C-alpha cells in the first residue's frame, strides 16, 4: 500500500505496543488528505487553481480519471459520498449547465449513461443519485466549473455514522475503485 505521497507503507500496527492513554474516540485514517493539510505541498491545490481544469493535465491514475471523451471526462470524486462516486466534467471552464454548449451537454449525458452501466457491472449498484449543484448557494463545492455527480447507491449503504458521528465510511480506496471502473470502461465509449 502507498501513502499519500506515494511512498510505500507497511501493514497496520497494533497500538498496544506504544505508550498511549486510551480514550473514547474512534480513528478514521485518511492519509490521502495530507496534501490538503500541508501548507507548502506542491501537490496541494492552490486557491486560484480549478481542480477540474488541472485534472486533465495529470496522469489518469493520479487525477482519478476513469475515462476521457472529446469535450468532457469522468473522474472519481476525491470526497465521495459512496464508493464509486463519479463526476462528469466538461474540459472547458464553464460554471453552469446553461453556459455549456449542446455538444458538451450531449457528451456529459452520454458519459453519464456509460458510467451507470459500468458501475452496475463492477459494483452491482441498486440505484443512483445523479445531479448538479449550480452555484455555491445551491451546494456546489466547486461552483466555477460545471460537474455532474453520479452517486451509486445500494440497499444497505446508509447507517448511523453520518448522522451521529458526522463521518461517512467509504469501504474502498479511491485508486482501487478508479482502476476497476477504468478497466471496465468500454474502449469505444
Backbone torsions as a table, in degrees:
resi	resn	phi	psi	omega
1	UNK	NA	147.7	-179.4
2	UNK	-110.6	146.4	177.5
3	UNK	-79.2	176.1	-178.1
4	UNK	-55.2	-29.8	-177.1
5	UNK	-98.2	8.4	176.5
6	UNK	92.2	-3.6	179.2
7	UNK	-79.6	148.9	-179.4
8	UNK	-70.8	135.5	177.2
9	UNK	-121.7	153.0	-178.5
10	UNK	-84.8	-174.3	179.0
11	UNK	-69.3	162.0	179.5
12	UNK	-64.7	143.0	179.3
13	UNK	-109.0	148.5	176.1
14	UNK	-73.7	140.1	-178.9
15	UNK	-80.2	-10.0	-175.9
16	UNK	-69.6	-10.0	177.1
17	UNK	-91.6	-4.9	-176.4
18	UNK	-109.2	155.2	176.0
19	UNK	-71.7	125.2	-178.7
20	UNK	-164.0	156.7	173.7
21	UNK	-111.7	114.3	-179.0
22	UNK	-58.9	145.8	176.0
23	UNK	-136.2	-176.3	-175.1
24	UNK	-87.2	-1.1	-175.0
25	UNK	-84.3	140.9	169.1
26	UNK	-92.8	148.9	179.7
27	UNK	-110.4	130.4	173.9
28	UNK	-111.1	105.2	-173.6
29	UNK	-79.5	123.9	-179.9
30	UNK	-135.1	68.9	-175.3
31	UNK	-64.2	-23.8	-179.8
32	UNK	-64.7	-17.9	-178.9
33	UNK	-80.8	-5.4	-179.0
34	UNK	-59.5	-31.1	179.9
35	UNK	-63.8	-21.6	179.0
36	UNK	-90.7	-13.9	-178.3
37	UNK	-92.8	-41.2	-177.9
38	UNK	-70.2	127.5	-177.0
39	UNK	-65.3	-45.8	-170.7
40	UNK	-102.8	18.4	-179.2
41	UNK	-69.7	131.3	177.6
42	UNK	-70.8	-16.6	177.6
43	UNK	-82.3	-22.3	-176.1
44	UNK	-69.3	134.4	178.2
45	UNK	-64.0	139.9	176.4
46	UNK	-85.9	154.7	-176.9
47	UNK	-56.2	-37.0	-176.0
48	UNK	-83.9	-11.0	-179.5
49	UNK	-82.4	137.1	174.0
50	UNK	-93.2	117.2	-177.7
51	UNK	-61.6	-26.8	179.8
52	UNK	-81.3	-17.0	171.2
53	UNK	-87.0	-32.2	-178.1
54	UNK	-77.9	-36.8	-174.9
55	UNK	-53.9	-46.7	-178.3
56	UNK	-65.4	-15.4	178.1
57	UNK	-80.0	-14.6	-176.3
58	UNK	-95.8	168.4	171.1
59	UNK	-60.6	141.9	-177.4
60	UNK	-55.8	-43.1	-178.3
61	UNK	-63.5	-45.3	-179.6
62	UNK	-66.2	-38.6	-178.2
63	UNK	-84.9	-4.8	-177.3
64	UNK	65.7	26.1	178.3
65	UNK	-79.4	132.1	179.0
66	UNK	-103.1	-24.9	179.8
67	UNK	-158.4	147.7	177.2
68	UNK	-123.5	132.4	172.6
69	UNK	-106.1	-166.5	178.7
70	UNK	-78.6	-38.8	-175.3
71	UNK	-116.0	-12.4	-176.5
72	UNK	-148.4	165.3	-179.9
73	UNK	-143.4	166.8	-177.2
74	UNK	-122.5	132.2	176.7
75	UNK	-141.0	161.9	175.6
76	UNK	-75.6	144.1	174.7
77	UNK	-72.8	128.5	179.4
78	UNK	-65.9	-24.4	178.0
79	UNK	-122.3	72.2	-171.2
80	UNK	-71.5	146.5	171.3
81	UNK	-76.9	-39.1	176.0
82	UNK	-139.6	162.1	174.5
83	UNK	-58.5	132.8	-179.7
84	UNK	88.8	8.8	178.5
85	UNK	-65.4	111.7	-176.6
86	UNK	-105.9	157.7	173.8
87	UNK	-126.0	138.5	174.6
88	UNK	-113.2	121.5	-174.0
89	UNK	-127.3	140.4	168.9
90	UNK	-73.5	152.2	175.1
91	UNK	-67.0	-37.5	-177.7
92	UNK	-69.1	139.0	179.8
93	UNK	-78.5	96.5	179.2
94	UNK	-134.7	137.9	-171.0
95	UNK	-84.4	-36.9	-171.5
96	UNK	-129.1	159.4	-178.4
97	UNK	-57.9	-39.9	-179.4
98	UNK	-74.8	-9.2	175.1
99	UNK	-92.7	-10.3	179.4
100	UNK	-79.9	152.8	178.9
101	UNK	-78.1	159.3	175.5
102	UNK	-56.7	-35.4	179.3
103	UNK	-67.9	-40.3	176.6
104	UNK	-64.0	-44.1	179.7
105	UNK	-61.1	-42.9	179.7
106	UNK	-62.1	-43.3	-179.3
107	UNK	-71.0	-37.2	175.9
108	UNK	-59.4	-43.8	178.3
109	UNK	-63.5	-44.0	180.0
110	UNK	-64.6	-44.8	178.1
111	UNK	-64.0	-35.2	177.4
112	UNK	-63.5	-44.0	178.5
113	UNK	-61.2	-45.3	179.8
114	UNK	-63.5	-42.9	179.8
115	UNK	-58.9	-41.8	178.7
116	UNK	-62.4	-43.9	179.3
117	UNK	-63.3	-44.2	-179.2
118	UNK	-64.5	-43.1	179.5
119	UNK	-65.9	-36.8	175.7
120	UNK	-61.6	-42.6	-178.6
121	UNK	-68.9	-46.7	-173.3
122	UNK	-84.4	-29.7	-172.1
123	UNK	-123.6	6.3	179.0
124	UNK	49.2	52.4	-176.6
125	UNK	-69.3	139.5	177.9
126	UNK	-90.9	-23.7	-178.4
127	UNK	-171.4	-179.0	-178.2
128	UNK	-141.6	149.4	161.4
129	UNK	-108.8	124.4	179.8
130	UNK	-127.3	131.3	179.0
131	UNK	-179.6	172.9	179.5
132	UNK	-129.9	137.3	171.6
133	UNK	-100.7	117.7	-175.6
134	UNK	-102.6	107.6	179.7
135	UNK	93.3	150.4	-178.3
136	UNK	-59.7	-39.2	-178.9
137	UNK	-63.3	-24.6	179.7
138	UNK	-92.2	2.6	175.6
139	UNK	102.6	7.3	178.4
140	UNK	-69.3	120.1	177.1
141	UNK	-68.0	-36.5	175.4
142	UNK	-123.9	88.3	-172.9
143	UNK	-74.4	-19.4	-174.1
144	UNK	-81.0	-12.3	-177.3
145	UNK	-133.9	118.2	179.8
146	UNK	-53.6	135.5	174.1
147	UNK	-157.3	139.7	179.0
148	UNK	-106.1	133.8	178.4
149	UNK	-90.0	138.3	170.3
150	UNK	-125.1	105.6	-176.3
151	UNK	-108.8	112.5	177.1
152	UNK	-70.2	144.8	-179.4
153	UNK	-130.9	145.9	176.6
154	UNK	-127.5	157.4	-177.5
155	UNK	-55.4	-35.3	-175.4
156	UNK	-112.2	29.7	-175.0
157	UNK	-87.1	-4.8	-179.8
158	UNK	-105.9	143.0	175.6
159	UNK	-148.8	-169.8	-176.0
160	UNK	-76.6	-16.2	-173.5
161	UNK	-51.2	-53.1	-177.8
162	UNK	-63.7	-32.6	-176.4
163	UNK	-80.1	-50.4	-175.4
164	UNK	-80.6	-47.1	-172.4
165	UNK	-100.6	-5.1	-177.6
166	UNK	61.5	31.1	-176.3
167	UNK	-131.5	136.4	175.9
168	UNK	-105.7	119.1	177.3
169	UNK	-84.9	122.9	179.1
170	UNK	-115.5	112.1	-168.8
171	UNK	-76.1	-8.7	-177.8
172	UNK	-127.3	147.0	178.6
173	UNK	-72.5	146.5	-177.7
174	UNK	-58.0	-46.4	-178.7
175	UNK	-62.0	-37.8	178.2
176	UNK	-64.1	-45.9	179.6
177	UNK	-67.2	-42.0	179.5
178	UNK	-58.4	-46.4	-179.1
179	UNK	-62.3	-43.9	-179.5
180	UNK	-62.8	-47.2	-179.0
181	UNK	-68.6	-43.6	179.8
182	UNK	-62.0	-41.0	179.9
183	UNK	-68.2	-29.0	179.9
184	UNK	-88.6	-10.1	-177.7
185	UNK	-66.7	128.5	179.7
186	UNK	-62.3	136.7	-176.8
187	UNK	-68.5	-24.3	-178.6
188	UNK	-88.9	-7.8	-176.9
189	UNK	-82.4	NA	NA
